[in-house]
């Protein structure tokens, strides 16, 4: 089971079943991701068909699979109703143990319950603002609103327009350091490593191709985090020795 107190954690993002299956086929000592996100909304069909066995192998090896079915309104591609989306979560969480659902989703509580029933399960409650980075007081309120159940991981991704926005995201991490992921979306990839090095829980890197602005590959993110985050480097060093 992942120790969430020993972040940052590297999330490898799979935008198709083949990417996840290829990653699971790698030798365990060559996998850099701490968990793998299955973006089911980007799959040709929003299910684990074609990579179910790969997900099971990753979970058995201690690498959780994070299920995300992002709606079109939140920047994803899932266009069906909430009842169908909940069914997709329920089916996937028979194999996977983590889930990401938006803070304004009508099914958020039900998805949290499904993840909470899984051994080692975790719920990530996310908020996306593709227009701007709100003021710090608003950011703090959003984080608190994302704690829909005890232990929920709050994830915020906002559009960055200048240094003031960057400063607000840095201060957000300082004010809410526990179980919080903060992402600054901008063409420059600097914040993708800087914010996790400052204490943001997750760093996202793609396994096959980018799924968000400024996203680096998982391998590049890993290499940069080794240099930028002593905590990350120390944890990876212990894992390599072990």
C-alpha positions as CSV (number, residue, x, y, z in Angstrom):
1,X,0.0,0.0,0.0
2,X,1.3,3.5,-0.9
3,X,2.3,5.7,2.0
4,X,0.6,9.0,1.2
5,X,2.8,10.8,3.7
6,X,5.8,10.1,1.6
7,X,5.0,12.1,-1.5
8,X,5.3,13.3,-4.1
9,X,3.9,10.3,-5.9
10,X,4.3,9.9,-9.6
11,X,1.1,9.1,-11.6
12,X,1.5,7.5,-15.0
13,X,-1.4,8.4,-17.2
14,X,-2.7,5.9,-19.7
15,X,-5.0,7.3,-22.4
16,X,-5.7,3.9,-24.0
17,X,-5.8,0.2,-22.9
18,X,-2.7,-0.6,-24.9
19,X,-0.6,2.0,-23.0
20,X,-1.7,0.5,-19.7
21,X,-1.1,-3.0,-20.8
22,X,2.4,-2.2,-22.2
23,X,3.3,-0.5,-18.9
24,X,2.1,-3.5,-16.8
25,X,4.3,-5.8,-19.0
26,X,7.5,-3.9,-18.0
27,X,9.8,-5.5,-15.5
28,X,8.7,-4.2,-12.1
29,X,12.1,-2.6,-11.4
30,X,11.8,-0.5,-14.5
31,X,8.4,1.0,-13.7
32,X,8.8,4.5,-12.4
33,X,5.1,5.3,-11.6
34,X,3.8,4.9,-8.1
35,X,0.3,4.5,-9.5
36,X,-1.3,4.4,-12.9
37,X,-4.3,6.5,-14.0
38,X,-6.7,4.8,-16.4
39,X,-8.4,7.6,-18.3
40,X,-11.4,5.6,-19.3
41,X,-13.1,8.6,-20.8
42,X,-10.2,8.7,-23.4
43,X,-10.5,5.0,-24.2
44,X,-12.4,4.0,-27.3
45,X,-14.9,2.4,-24.9
46,X,-15.0,3.6,-21.2
47,X,-14.2,0.2,-19.7
48,X,-11.1,-1.8,-18.7
49,X,-11.7,-4.2,-21.6
50,X,-8.3,-5.0,-23.1
51,X,-6.4,-4.1,-20.0
52,X,-8.3,-5.7,-17.1
53,X,-5.6,-8.4,-16.5
54,X,-2.9,-5.7,-16.7
55,X,-4.7,-3.7,-14.1
56,X,-5.0,-6.7,-11.8
57,X,-1.3,-7.4,-12.2
58,X,-0.4,-3.8,-11.3
59,X,-2.7,-3.9,-8.3
60,X,-1.3,-7.2,-7.1
61,X,2.2,-5.8,-7.4
62,X,1.3,-2.8,-5.2
63,X,0.8,-0.2,-7.9
64,X,-2.7,1.1,-7.6
65,X,-4.8,1.8,-10.6
66,X,-6.7,5.2,-10.5
67,X,-9.9,5.2,-12.5
68,X,-10.9,8.5,-14.1
69,X,-14.0,9.0,-16.2
70,X,-13.8,12.7,-16.9
71,X,-16.9,14.4,-18.3
72,X,-16.8,16.7,-21.3
73,X,-17.8,19.7,-19.0
74,X,-14.7,19.0,-16.9
75,X,-12.3,18.6,-19.9
76,X,-12.8,14.9,-20.6
77,X,-14.7,13.0,-23.2
78,X,-17.4,11.1,-21.4
79,X,-20.7,12.4,-22.7
80,X,-23.2,9.9,-21.3
81,X,-25.3,10.4,-18.2
82,X,-24.3,10.1,-14.5
83,X,-26.1,6.8,-14.0
84,X,-24.0,5.2,-16.8
85,X,-20.8,6.8,-15.5
86,X,-21.5,5.4,-12.0
87,X,-22.0,2.0,-13.5
88,X,-18.6,2.3,-15.3
89,X,-17.0,3.3,-12.0
90,X,-18.6,0.3,-10.3
91,X,-17.4,-2.1,-12.9
92,X,-13.8,-0.8,-13.0
93,X,-13.5,-0.6,-9.2
94,X,-13.9,-4.4,-9.0
95,X,-10.3,-4.5,-10.3
96,X,-8.9,-1.1,-9.5
97,X,-8.7,0.5,-6.1
98,X,-8.6,4.3,-6.6
99,X,-11.1,6.7,-8.3
100,X,-11.1,10.3,-9.3
101,X,-14.4,12.2,-9.4
102,X,-15.2,15.9,-9.7
103,X,-16.3,17.9,-6.7
104,X,-19.5,19.0,-8.4
105,X,-20.5,15.5,-9.6
106,X,-23.9,14.2,-8.4
107,X,-22.4,10.8,-8.1
108,X,-19.3,11.9,-6.1
109,X,-20.5,10.4,-2.8
110,X,-21.3,7.1,-4.4
111,X,-18.0,6.9,-6.2
112,X,-16.2,7.7,-2.9
113,X,-18.1,4.8,-1.2
114,X,-17.1,2.4,-4.0
115,X,-13.4,3.3,-3.6
116,X,-13.6,3.3,0.2
117,X,-14.9,-0.3,0.1
118,X,-11.8,-1.5,-1.8
119,X,-8.7,-2.7,0.1
120,X,-6.3,0.2,0.1
121,X,-8.9,2.3,-1.8
122,X,-8.6,6.0,-2.1
123,X,-10.9,8.7,-3.5
124,X,-9.5,11.8,-5.4
125,X,-12.0,14.6,-5.5
126,X,-11.0,17.0,-8.3
127,X,-11.8,20.6,-9.4
128,X,-10.8,22.1,-12.7
129,X,-10.8,25.7,-13.8
130,X,-9.7,26.1,-17.4
131,X,-10.2,29.9,-17.4
132,X,-8.1,31.1,-14.5
133,X,-6.6,30.6,-11.1
134,X,-9.0,31.9,-8.4
135,X,-7.7,34.0,-5.5
136,X,-6.1,32.2,-2.6
137,X,-9.2,32.4,-0.3
138,X,-11.3,30.7,-3.0
139,X,-8.6,28.0,-3.6
140,X,-8.6,27.2,0.1
141,X,-12.4,26.9,0.1
142,X,-12.3,24.6,-2.9
143,X,-9.8,22.3,-1.2
144,X,-12.0,22.1,1.9
145,X,-15.1,21.4,-0.3
146,X,-13.3,18.5,-1.9
147,X,-13.0,16.7,1.4
148,X,-16.3,15.0,0.9
149,X,-15.3,12.1,3.1
150,X,-12.6,11.7,5.7
151,X,-9.3,11.1,4.0
152,X,-10.4,12.3,0.6
153,X,-7.5,13.6,-1.6
154,X,-8.3,17.1,-3.0
155,X,-7.0,17.8,-6.5
156,X,-7.1,21.3,-8.1
157,X,-6.0,22.1,-11.6
158,X,-6.2,25.7,-12.7
159,X,-5.2,27.8,-15.7
160,X,-2.1,29.9,-15.0
161,X,-1.9,33.3,-16.6
162,X,1.1,34.9,-14.7
163,X,3.3,34.9,-11.7
164,X,0.5,36.0,-9.4
165,X,-1.3,32.7,-10.2
166,X,1.9,30.7,-9.6
167,X,2.3,32.4,-6.3
168,X,-1.3,31.6,-5.3
169,X,-0.8,27.9,-6.1
170,X,2.5,27.8,-4.1
171,X,0.8,29.4,-1.1
172,X,-2.1,26.9,-1.4
173,X,0.3,24.0,-1.0
174,X,1.9,25.7,2.0
175,X,-1.6,26.3,3.6
176,X,-3.0,22.8,2.8
177,X,0.0,20.5,2.7
178,X,-1.8,17.2,3.5
179,X,-3.5,15.0,0.9
180,X,-3.7,17.9,-1.6
181,X,-2.6,17.8,-5.3
182,X,-2.2,21.2,-7.0
183,X,-1.6,21.5,-10.8
184,X,-0.9,24.7,-12.7
185,X,-2.0,24.3,-16.3
186,X,0.2,26.4,-18.7
187,X,2.3,25.7,-21.8
188,X,5.5,25.9,-19.8
189,X,6.0,22.6,-18.0
190,X,8.0,24.1,-15.0
191,X,5.1,23.9,-12.5
192,X,4.6,20.2,-13.3
193,X,7.7,19.5,-11.3
194,X,8.0,22.5,-9.1
195,X,4.6,22.1,-7.3
196,X,5.2,18.4,-6.4
197,X,8.7,19.3,-5.2
198,X,7.0,21.9,-2.9
199,X,4.6,19.4,-1.5
200,X,1.8,18.7,-4.0
201,X,0.9,15.1,-3.5
202,X,0.9,14.0,-7.2
203,X,3.0,14.6,-10.3
204,X,1.3,13.4,-13.5
205,X,3.2,12.1,-16.5
206,X,1.9,10.4,-19.6
207,X,2.7,6.9,-20.6
208,X,1.9,7.3,-24.3
209,X,0.9,10.9,-25.2
210,X,0.0,14.1,-23.2
211,X,-3.5,14.4,-21.9
212,X,-3.2,17.9,-20.5
213,X,-1.3,21.2,-21.2
214,X,2.3,21.1,-20.2
215,X,2.2,17.4,-19.3
216,X,5.6,15.6,-19.5
217,X,6.2,11.9,-20.0
218,X,6.3,9.8,-16.9
219,X,10.0,9.1,-17.5
220,X,10.8,12.8,-17.9
221,X,8.8,13.7,-14.8
222,X,10.6,10.9,-12.8
223,X,14.0,12.2,-13.9
224,X,13.2,15.8,-13.0
225,X,11.7,14.9,-9.7
226,X,14.8,13.0,-8.7
227,X,16.7,16.2,-9.1
228,X,14.1,18.6,-7.7
229,X,12.6,16.7,-4.7
230,X,15.0,15.2,-2.1
231,X,12.0,13.4,-0.5
232,X,11.1,11.7,-3.9
233,X,14.7,10.8,-4.6
234,X,15.2,9.3,-1.1
235,X,12.0,7.2,-1.4
236,X,13.0,5.9,-4.9
237,X,16.5,5.2,-3.7
238,X,15.1,3.0,-0.8
239,X,12.8,1.2,-3.2
240,X,15.7,0.5,-5.7
241,X,17.8,-0.9,-2.9
242,X,15.0,-3.0,-1.6
